[in-house]
Amino acid sequence: MNPDWSLLAPEYILAGWAAMVISVDLFFGRVRKDYLAYLAALGALVAALVSLIYINDDKPFGALLQIDNYATFFRVFFCLIAFFTCLISARFVQERVIHAGEYYALILVTTIGGIYMAAAEELLTAYIGLELLSFSLYVLTSFLKFDLRSNEGGLKYMLLGAFSSAILLYGISLIYGVTGTTNFSEIAQALSGNNDDLRFPMLLGLVLIISGLGFKVAAVPFHMWTPDAYEGAPLPITAFISAISKSAGFALFLKLFAEGFMPVIDEWRWIVAGLAATTMVFGNLVAIQQRNIKRLLAYSSIGQVGFLMMGIAAISPDAASAMLLHLAGYVISNLAVFVAIIICYNQTGKENIDDFAGLAERAPFVAMCLGASLLSLAGMPLFAGFVTKFILFQAAANQDMLWLAGVAVLMSFVSLYYYLVVIKEMYLGQPEAPTRFPIVPLEYAALAVLTAGVFFVGLYPQPFFDATANATDLLFAGTSAASVSSGPPAP
Amino acid sequence: MIPLQHFLVLSGVLFSLGIYGVLARRHAVLILMSVELMLQAVNINMIAFAVYFDPEAFVGLIFAIFIITIAAAEVGLALAIVLRIFRNRATANVDEVNIMKW
C-alpha cells in the first residue's frame, strides 16, 4: 500500500507556509510590523485554490483519509475562514499582540487540523486532527500573555477540552472493542450484524462519543467553556473559534454518524434530538441577558449549534446537505458580525452592547453591515439565515422531527429579540462622541465581501446548495439507502 | 491467560477515579493529573482490546502510542498556561480564577 502523497498538497502548503511565516517573523523584523498578516492570508488563499484541483475526485489516502467532495468542500471552507481571520487580525495584532509570527502560524496549523477532521476515514486520524485543532486554539485563546481574562479563558478551555477528549477517547476505545476496527465503514459493517450481547458497551461508547464531540461543538450541557473562552480570547480568535472549531466538529460529527453509526441510528437519534432541543432553548434564552457582545455571540452560537444538531438528528441526504448549507450561512454571517465588531473595537477598545450606541452615526457602513448580518443570524428573509434555516427545518420536518423544527422556529423568534437589541442601540442610541471612524480600506473590503456573501446566499442559494449536495452525496452511498429514505420508526 | 474482564474493570475504575478527580479537585495541576488518569484508562482499554480481538492489525497498540504522545504534548501546553496564570495571579486554584461569570 503506497499512499498517493500528492493528495495532501493543500496541507503541505499550509504547513510550509506556517513555517515560513515563523521564520519571516524571526529574521525580517520589518516585515513583521506590516505585512505578516497579508502573507499568512495569502497562504490560506493559495491552499484554498489548490484544493479546488481535487473537485470530483474520490481517492483514498491509505485507509486514513478520503479526498472526495466532502473533504474538498471543507478544505476550501476552512482555508477561506483562515484567510478572513488573518486579514482582520492585521490591525489588532499590530496594536495588541506580541509574537505575531506564532499567532499567524498557529492559525494556519489549526486549519490543517480542521481539514483532517473533515477528511478522516478513521477514528485515530480524526482524533489527531481534532487535537491539532484544539491545541492550537488553546494557545491562541490564551495568547494575550498579560491579559487576565485571556489567561482565564485559555485555562478553562484547555482543562475542559482535555477532559472532553479523554471522554471521547474512552468512547472510541469501547467502539473499537465492540467492532474490532477504527475505520468508519468497517464499523458500520460490524454494527449492522446482530449484536445484542454487546449492546451495552456499544451504547456506552456512543454516548461517550456524542458527549466528547458535544464538547467540541459546544452543545448544552457541554457548553461551559464557550462563553469564557469567547470572552477571554483575542477578538479575531473569538471569530476564528466560533467559525472553525464548530464547523470542524460538525464535519466529523456528520461523517462519523452518517458513515459509521448509521446501522444503529435508532439508538442515538433521540439522544442527539434531545441535545439539539436543550441546546437551542438554553443558548437562546441565556443570550437574552448578556451585556457583553462577545458573550452574546457565544450564547447565540450555542443556539445555532442546536439548529445544526437538528440536522444530525434528522440525518438523511437532504438533512445533511441542508446542515452544511446552514453551517456555511452561519459562518459567513458570523464572520461578518465579528469583522464589524473588530473594526469598532480597534477604534474604541470597548466590547459591551451599550458601547455600540450611535454606531450608525459614527460609522454608517459598519452599522449597516452589522445590522444585516445580525438579521441574517436571526433568520430574516432576504438574508442568508432565512434560506438556510428554512431548508434545514424542512429537512428535519420531513424526517418526522416536526416537534424539533417547531422548537427551532420558536427559538428563532426569541433570537430575533437579542439581535434587535444590538441594532436598536446602533441606530437609536446616542453616540458618546460625534466623531466618525476613520476608514480602513482592507477591513472595510473584508466586511463588504462577507456582507455581500450574506446577501448572495440569501437571494441566490443555488450554487451553495449544489456544492453542499455534491459534498454529502457520497456520505450515504455506503449505508443502506432503505433505512434512510423510509424515515425513522416511531420512538 | 488473564481474562479480558480484569482489564476492563481496571480501566473502568481508573476512568471513574479520573472523572472524580476532575470534578472534585480545585488545583489546576491536580485536575490535569486526573485527566492523565483517564487517558491511561483509555490506553489499558485499547491495548487489551488489541491483544484479545485484533492481534494481526494491532490498531489499538498504535492508537495507544499516539494517545501517550498527545497526552505528553497536552501536559506541556497546559502547564505553560497554568504557569502564566500563576505568574499573573499567584494562584492556580480554578475557583479563584473567576473574573468571568455569566
Contacts between the chains, C-beta under 8 A, distances in Angstrom:
chain1	res1	chain2	res2	distance
A	123	B	63	8.0
A	124	B	59	7.2
A	124	B	62	6.9
A	124	B	63	5.3
A	124	B	66	6.3
A	127	B	66	7.6
A	128	B	66	6.4
A	128	B	70	7.2
A	131	B	70	5.2
A	131	B	73	7.9
A	131	B	74	7.6
A	135	B	73	6.7
A	135	B	74	7.2
A	135	B	77	5.9
A	138	B	77	6.1
A	138	B	81	7.0
A	139	B	77	6.8
A	142	B	81	5.2
A	142	B	84	6.6
A	145	B	84	6.3
A	146	B	88	6.7
A	148	B	88	5.8
A	148	B	89	6.7
A	148	B	99	5.9
A	149	B	99	5.7
A	149	B	100	6.3
A	151	B	81	7.1
A	151	B	84	5.4
A	151	B	85	4.9
A	151	B	88	5.9
A	151	B	89	7.6
A	151	B	97	7.8
A	152	B	85	7.2
A	152	B	97	5.0
A	152	B	98	7.7
A	152	B	99	5.7
A	152	B	100	6.2
A	153	B	100	7.1
A	154	B	81	5.1
A	154	B	84	7.9
A	155	B	28	6.5
A	155	B	81	5.4
A	155	B	82	6.8
A	155	B	85	5.7
A	155	B	94	7.3
A	155	B	97	6.2
A	156	B	94	7.9
A	156	B	97	7.9
A	158	B	77	7.0
A	158	B	78	5.4
A	158	B	81	5.6
A	159	B	22	7.9
A	159	B	28	6.7
A	159	B	31	5.6
A	159	B	32	7.4
A	159	B	35	7.7
A	159	B	78	7.3
A	159	B	94	7.2
A	162	B	32	7.1
A	162	B	35	4.7
A	162	B	74	5.6
A	162	B	78	6.7
A	163	B	22	5.4
A	163	B	31	7.9
A	163	B	35	5.7
A	163	B	38	7.6
A	166	B	18	7.0
A	166	B	35	5.5
A	166	B	38	3.8
A	166	B	39	5.4
A	166	B	42	6.8
A	167	B	38	7.5
A	169	B	38	8.0
A	169	B	39	6.8
A	169	B	42	4.4
A	169	B	67	6.5
A	170	B	15	5.8
A	170	B	38	7.0
A	170	B	41	6.7
A	170	B	42	5.2
A	170	B	45	7.0
A	172	B	42	7.8
A	172	B	63	7.9
A	173	B	42	5.1
A	173	B	45	3.9
A	173	B	46	5.1
A	173	B	49	6.8
A	173	B	60	7.7
A	173	B	63	7.8
A	174	B	45	7.2
A	176	B	46	6.8
A	176	B	49	5.6
A	176	B	59	7.1
A	176	B	60	6.1
A	176	B	63	7.4
A	177	B	45	6.7
A	177	B	48	8.0
A	177	B	49	4.1
A	177	B	53	6.9
A	180	B	49	7.7
A	180	B	53	4.8
A	180	B	54	5.2
A	181	B	54	7.6
A	181	B	57	7.8
A	181	B	59	6.9
A	182	B	59	5.4
A	182	B	63	7.1
A	227	B	100	7.3
A	227	B	102	5.8
A	228	B	100	4.9
A	231	B	100	5.4
A	232	B	100	6.7
A	286	B	102	6.9
A	290	B	102	7.7
A	295	B	102	7.0
